Amino acid sequence: MERMTLERTAQPPAVRGRLLIVDDDPFVRSVYASRLQHEGFAVEAAENGEEALRMIRASAPRLVLLDVNMPHMDGVQVLKAVRAHPSLRELPVIVYSNACTDAMVRQVWAEHPTRFLTKRQCTVNGVVEAIREVFQDVPAATSAAPASAPAAAPAAAPAAAPAHAAHATPAAEGASDPTQELQKFLRARSDQEEQDALLAFYQSIQSHLKSLRAMPPHTAHSLFGHAVEAFCECLYTRPALVNVSARRTLSQSLDVLLTLRADGPVMLAVPPHTEPLALVIDRDAEDRSAAAAALEKAGFRALRVESNDAAQTLLRENVADLIVLRPRTRRVPSEIADAVSTRLNQRTPVLALIPPADFPTVPPAVLSEGHDIVGHPSSSEELALKALISLLRSRGAPH
């Protein structure tokens, strides 16, 4: 999936100073980078502990925002290396993490972070406020000359925790409940509340998405993990796209995600097609091309036709995994029925692209037969995710 990254892009002149964000999740990095740049900070980013430590040693920032669970070198190891180096010992490090078990809390505090925040308890505003407070206590001279590499084993005793570290006392709690976080998003009454709730929801499913993305590439399950991530980022960065269709798609994605997590050995034993086939039926050539491009992002091979008659011809030689239809009229149920009649494979679901305002006109009986609807127009990220939801449901995920 194509991703938007904000790190290493041109930034306005820094007013507050330079800081480093260390997180292996591109969406989380982009969220915090965008907000902190807007606040006047010069932001750099690293996607793992090893990269972060190289950047810190080359040119220490005024502050580090550090995740804990990362590949190659985790946040605890990074913090330990920083505190062991004489010239970096006083570098402010704010640790933020979802993994707040008792053992993790003890490991982090043993390395003397400046602050320790839990992602589930802290909004983006809360993190930004904590960074502001730490910056007020830290002189600009903290960004010193490049540090020489320390010895492999820490020679010095751990530095004492800065005085203001005592202000943060995270509880030892597990990850938040995705269903509850989703409900907060669905009930949000303002754009800011919606964005905060969306980020909290995303953070509550991060570990599940990572396990799916780690599966062999180009399988439906790996692509689904990437698609959920891309859709959450799309809604966060383009809040105008949040509508009844987007909310429905996000809710359905959680249903599928929780099934893949709970019944992993069963679901993952289903041999996924490496390139499922989607048939796009739309009279408008530009809309056909846009839908096909979105489906190809989701790993589908997309065939494009302008009518059901042309679709029937193609289906004599091809077995489709999904039919994507934009109805020509507001008679959505009958047009879905017409598309269904073209199928040779009776399990092929039909996904109809209709204006969100027309959603209430679609009888539940049509949707209960394995078919579905998605807003038109919609983002390519939503259509890609919805196509994968339909594909996985046709293979056993819940409706």
Residue pairs with C-beta under 8 A, 6 or more apart in sequence:
1 223
1 226
1 227
1 229
1 230
1 297
1 298
1 381
1 384
2 230
2 297
3 26
3 230
3 233
4 30
4 233
4 237
5 26
5 29
5 30
6 29
6 30
6 33
6 34
6 37
6 43
6 45
7 21
7 29
7 30
7 33
7 43
7 44
7 45
8 44
8 45
11 37
11 42
11 43
12 37
12 40
14 40
14 41
14 42
15 40
15 41
16 39
16 40
16 41
16 132
16 135
17 41
17 42
17 61
17 62
17 63
17 135
17 140
17 143
18 41
18 42
18 43
18 44
18 61
18 62
18 143
19 36
19 41
19 42
19 43
19 44
19 61
19 62
19 63
19 64
19 65
19 131
20 43
20 44
20 45
20 46
20 52
20 55
20 56
20 61
20 63
20 64
20 65
21 29
21 32
21 33
21 36
21 43
21 44
21 45
21 46
21 65
22 45
22 46
22 47
22 48
22 49
22 52
22 64
22 65
22 66
22 67
22 70
22 75
22 78
23 29
23 32
23 45
23 47
23 65
23 67
23 70
24 47
24 48
24 67
24 69
24 70
24 71
25 67
25 206
26 47
26 229
26 233
27 202
27 229
27 232
27 233
27 236
28 67
28 199
28 202
28 203
28 206
29 45
29 47
30 233
30 237
31 124
31 199
31 236
32 43
32 65
32 124
32 127
33 43
33 45
34 237
35 124
35 128
36 43
36 128
36 131
37 43
39 128
39 132
41 131
44 55
44 61
46 52
46 55
47 70
48 70
48 71
48 72
48 73
49 70
49 72
49 73
49 74
49 75
49 77
49 78
50 72
50 73
52 64
52 66
52 73
52 78
53 73
53 78
53 81
53 82
55 61
56 64
56 82
56 88
56 91
56 147
57 85
57 88
57 146
57 147
57 148
57 149
58 146
59 143
59 146
60 87
60 88
60 91
60 142
60 143
60 144
60 146
60 147
61 91
61 143
62 92
62 135
62 138
62 140
62 142
62 143
63 91
63 92
63 93
63 94
63 114
63 131
63 134
63 135
63 138
63 142
64 82
64 91
64 92
64 93
64 94
65 94
65 96
65 127
65 131
66 75
66 78
66 79
66 93
66 94
66 95
66 96
66 113
67 75
67 95
67 96
67 97
68 74
68 75
68 76
68 95
68 97
68 99
68 104
68 108
69 75
69 97
69 98
69 99
75 95
75 97
75 108
76 107
76 108
76 111
79 93
79 95
79 108
79 111
79 112
79 113
80 111
80 154
80 158
81 150
81 154
82 88
82 89
82 91
82 93
83 89
83 111
83 112
83 154
83 158
83 159
84 150
84 154
84 155
84 156
84 158
85 147
85 150
86 156
87 144
87 145
87 147
87 148
88 147
89 156
89 159
90 142
90 159
90 162
91 142
92 114
92 134
92 137
92 138
92 142
92 162
93 113
93 114
94 113
94 114
94 115
94 116
94 117
94 127
94 130
94 131
94 134
95 108
95 113
95 115
95 116
95 117
96 116
96 117
96 118
96 119
96 122
96 127
97 104
97 108
97 117
97 118
97 119
98 118
98 119
98 120
98 175
98 176
98 203
98 204
98 206
98 207
99 175
100 118
100 120
100 170
100 171
100 172
100 173
100 174
101 172
101 174
102 172
104 172
105 116
105 170
105 172
108 116
109 116
109 161
110 158
111 158
112 158
112 159
112 160
112 161
112 162
112 165
113 161
113 165
114 134
114 161
114 162
114 164
114 165
115 130
115 134
115 164
115 165
115 167
115 168
116 165
116 168
116 169
116 170
117 126
117 127
117 130
117 168
117 170
118 170
118 171
118 173
119 200
119 203
120 173
120 175
120 176
120 200
120 203
120 204
121 170
121 171
122 130
123 196
123 199
123 200
124 195
124 196
124 199
125 196
130 168
133 164
134 164
137 162
137 164
175 204
175 207
176 200
176 203
176 204
177 204
178 201
178 204
178 205
178 208
178 254
178 257
178 258
179 254
181 197
181 200
181 201
181 203
181 204
182 201
182 250
182 251
182 254
184 197
184 200
184 201
185 194
185 197
185 198
185 200
185 201
185 247
185 250
186 247
186 251
188 194
188 197
191 239
194 239
194 242
195 236
195 239
198 232
198 235
198 236
199 236
201 232
201 250
202 229
202 232
202 236
205 228
205 254
205 257
208 225
208 257
208 258
208 260
208 261
209 225
209 228
209 229
209 257
210 225
211 225
211 261
212 221
212 222
212 224
212 225
212 257
212 260
213 222
213 225
213 226
213 229
214 222
215 221
215 222
215 225
215 268
216 222
218 274
218 275
218 299
219 272
219 274
220 272
220 273
220 276
220 299
220 388
220 391
220 392
220 395
221 260
221 267
221 268
221 272
221 392
223 298
223 299
223 388
224 256
224 257
224 260
224 385
224 388
224 389
224 392
227 298
227 381
227 384
227 385
227 388
228 253
228 257
228 385
230 381
230 384
230 385
231 249
231 250
231 253
231 379
231 381
231 382
231 384
231 385
232 250
233 381
234 241
234 379
234 381
234 382
235 241
235 242
235 246
235 250
238 379
241 378
241 379
241 382
243 356
243 375
244 356
244 359
244 375
245 356
245 359
245 373
245 374
245 375
245 378
245 382
246 375
246 378
246 382
248 359
249 374
249 382
249 385
249 386
249 389
252 386
252 389
253 385
253 389
255 397
255 398
256 389
256 392
256 393
256 397
256 398
259 267
259 397
259 398
260 267
260 268
260 392
260 397
266 396
267 392
267 395
267 396
267 397
270 395
270 396
272 395
273 321
275 299
275 300
275 301
276 299
276 300
276 301
276 321
276 322
276 391
277 300
277 301
277 302
277 303
277 318
277 319
277 320
277 321
277 322
278 292
278 295
278 300
278 301
278 302
278 303
278 320
278 321
278 322
278 323
278 324
278 387
279 302
279 303
279 305
279 311
279 314
279 315
279 318
279 320
279 322
279 323
279 324
280 288
280 291
280 292
280 295
280 302
280 303
280 304
280 305
280 324
281 305
281 306
281 307
281 308
281 310
281 311
281 323
281 324
281 325
281 326
281 339
282 288
282 291
282 304
282 306
282 324
282 325
282 326
282 353
283 306
283 307
283 326
283 328
284 326
285 306
287 326
288 304
288 305
288 306
289 304
290 380
291 302
291 304
291 324
291 326
291 353
291 383
292 302
292 304
293 302
293 380
294 380
294 381
294 383
294 384
294 387
295 302
295 322
295 324
295 383
295 384
295 387
296 302
297 380
297 384
298 384
298 385
298 387
298 388
299 388
300 321
300 322
300 387
303 314
303 318
303 320
305 311
305 314
308 338
308 339
308 341
308 342
311 323
311 339
311 342
312 342
315 342
315 343
315 344
315 345
316 344
319 344
319 345
319 348
320 343
320 345
320 348
321 348
321 391
321 394
322 348
322 349
322 350
322 351
322 387
322 390
322 391
322 394
323 339
323 342
323 343
323 348
323 349
323 350
323 351
324 350
324 351
324 353
324 383
324 387
325 335
325 336
325 339
325 350
325 351
325 352
325 353
326 352
326 353
326 354
326 376
327 335
327 336
327 352
327 353
327 354
328 335
329 335
330 358
330 361
332 352
332 354
332 358
332 361
332 362
332 366
332 373
333 362
333 363
333 366
335 352
336 350
336 352
336 366
336 371
339 350
339 352
340 350
340 371
347 370
347 394
348 394
349 370
349 371
349 372
349 390
349 391
349 393
349 394
350 371
350 372
351 371
351 372
351 373
351 374
351 386
351 387
351 390
352 362
352 371
352 372
352 373
352 374
353 373
353 374
353 375
353 376
353 378
353 383
354 362
354 373
354 374
354 375
354 376
355 375
355 376
356 375
359 373
359 375
362 373
367 373
368 399
370 393
370 394
370 399
372 386
372 389
372 390
374 382
374 383
374 386
375 382
389 397
393 399
